Amino acid sequence: MNNIFAQLPTDLEQEHFQDLLKSSTVRIERIVSHGQQSPAEGWYDQAENEWVLVLEGAAVILLE
């Protein structure tokens, strides 16, 4: 994929995840979503560290 905006999914009922680069130490993925959000109850917690870059649109991240 030469363009991160190329071949975008047309079905946006669910988020779409695509690995762009994956190794034993790092994973870079493209996530295409349209209004999805974490459940209102509890925190979303994961074992991996995460860095997020929003290329189009908006996002809200709340930290305790």
URQUIHU-V636766 format. One record per run of one state. SS is the DSSP state (2 for helix, 1 for strand, 0 for the rest). FROM is the first residue (numbers start at 0). LEN is the number of residues. If there is no record, write none. Layout:
# URQUIHU-V636766
SS/FROM/LEN ; SS/FROM/LEN
This chain:
# URQUIHU-V636766
0/0/15 ; 1/15/7 ; 0/22/4 ; 1/26/6 ; 0/32/32
